[in-house]
Amino acid sequence: MNVLVTGGAGYIGSVTAQALLDAGHGVVVVDDLSTGHRAAVPGGARLVVQDVTDAAAVARLMREEGVEAVMHFAALSLVGESMQQPLRYYRRNVGGAIALLEACAEAGVRRFVLSSTAAVYGTPAAVPIPETAELRPESVYGETKLAIERLLHWLAATQGLGYAALRYFNAAGAAAGRGEDHRPETHLIPLVLQAALGRRDEVRVFGTDYPTADGTAVRDYVHVEDLASAHVLALEALRPGSGAAYNLGNGEGFSVRRVVEVCREVTGADLRVVEAPRRPGDPPVLVADAAKAAAELGWRPRRTSLEEIVASAWAWHSANPDGYGA
């Protein structure tokens, strides 16, 4: 199958593009390189530097390349920034998805996999969180992803689109040659590893008074290669006129203190840890119930230990202390 991957020069998008190639699919990456990196795009994929909001240009590309399916990763994704710039997030995330789906309709593409997020749940009533939990985003970012999911539902019902919305918990780790290089970086593991490399003076722990075993927030970390495999399985399971949302996580939570300790063990670095107040909107515990993905897609994460996840990230960061470079 020929697959168009938007945001395929980014962290999860590039690893998934490689997984698609490994599975025998053709890959065309569309990325404006505003946050992605040309060097992250797999050698077997064609990179087209293009804004996904140009529906006519993307539809033309789809026809020229014989695209049969789309995986949509391109989006703004900083929760705090989304609360400061809501119009920008709606324009880029929701507007970009609408333009891309218009291109799909024009080119006759009826398979669509969305990179969604656990942020659609907000603070859950109970954990682990199933897909049936109430959807009540607490950030503009989460609301934009939920808006796209709702649009996909109606396009399936009225236009025959086949879709999957994959709700990530915390993507982490690295694949051979591909790791996290966000600017600015906001994710815990790469921030701690940057401190281990001497690129940061300290590690900040936001909130030590949560109702958890050690007082710090607990999160579900899933290896990026496991996320990529879920995308391939979801793509191959798509059927016109139907769709579903799937949680992607390990089903086990790790506290911030535990993550920092494992990073210390893996790197051997003497990390300076500074405690800071909670950040607004950070729930105490977020852990996925991924049973639906296991039952319907046959997906189960394979690299589940925190030590293995951190070690893979450390291997990449220590070999690429400047990320992908300028």
C-alpha positions, 0 to 999 in steps of 0.5 A, a space after each residue: 500500500 502507498 501511504 502518505 505520512 504527514 509529519 514524517 520528519 518528526 519523532 513518532 512519524 519518522 519511526 512509523 515511516 520506517 516501520 511502514 517501509 519494513 512492512 513492505 509499504 510505500 511511503 511519501 512523507 509530507 512535512 514542512 520541516 517547521 519542527 521536523 528534521 530532514 535527517 530523520 526521514 527514512 532513506 526509502 521514503 520520498 520527502 516532499 516539503 509541503 504544508 498540509 493545509 494546501 489541500 489542492 497541492 496535497 491532493 495532486 501529490 496523492 494522485 501522482 504518487 498513487 496514495 491509498 492511505 494517510 497517516 496524520 502526525 503533523 500537528 502542534 502539540 505543546 499543551 501549555 502553548 495551546 492554552 496561550 495560543 488557542 486560535 493558532 492551535 485550532 487553525 493548525 490542528 483542526 484546520 490542517 486536518 480538514 484540509 488534509 481530509 478534503 485532499 483525501 476526498 478529492 483524491 479518493 483516499 479512504 483510509 486514515 490513521 490519526 495520531 491522537 492523544 490521551 489528552 482527550 480524557 483530561 483528568 480521569 475518574 479512574 485508572 487504567 483508562 479505557 476508551 469508554 471513559 468520558 472525553 473531557 479535555 482540559 487543554 486546547 491541544 486535547 480539544 483539537 484532537 478530539 474535534 478531529 476524532 469527531 470529524 472522522 466519525 462523521 466522515 466514516 458515517 456519511 462518506 465511507 471513510 475508514 479510520 483509526 484514532 490512536 490515543 498515545 499516552 507517553 511516547 518514549 525511547 528511541 529507534 536505531 538512528 531516530 530519537 527525540 529532538 524537540 525544540 523546545 523539549 518538554 518531555 521528561 526522559 529527554 530532559 533528564 538525559 540532557 542533564 546527564 549530558 551536561 546540556 542542562 544544569 538540573 532536573 525539575 520535578 513538578 509536584 511532590 505532593 500528589 496522592 501517589 506512592 512517592 508523591 510525584 505524578 505517575 505516567 504510562 510510557 510506551 516505546 516509540 517502536 511499539 507505537 509505530 507497530 500499532 500504526 501499521 496494524 491499525 492501517 492494515 485493519 482499516 475498513 471503509 465506512 467504519 472506525 475506532 479509537 485505541 489507547 496505546 500504552 504499557 498499562 503500567 505507570 512510573 512516577 517522575 522520581 522513578 524515571 529520574 532514578 532509572 535515568 541516573 542508573 542507566 547514564 551513571 550521571 550525578 543528576 541535580 534534582 530540584 523540586 518545584 510546584 505542581 503545574 496546573 492541569 497535571 493529573 496525578 496518574 495517567 495509565 492506559 487500558 490498552 486491551 481494545 488494541 490487543 483484542 482488535 489489532 493484535 497489538 501488545 507492547 514488547 519493550 515494556 521495561 522502563 530500563 529498556 526504554 530509557 537505555 534506548 533513548 540514552 543510546 541515541 542522545 549520547 550518540 547525538 548530543 546535538 540531536 539532528 543538528 541545526 
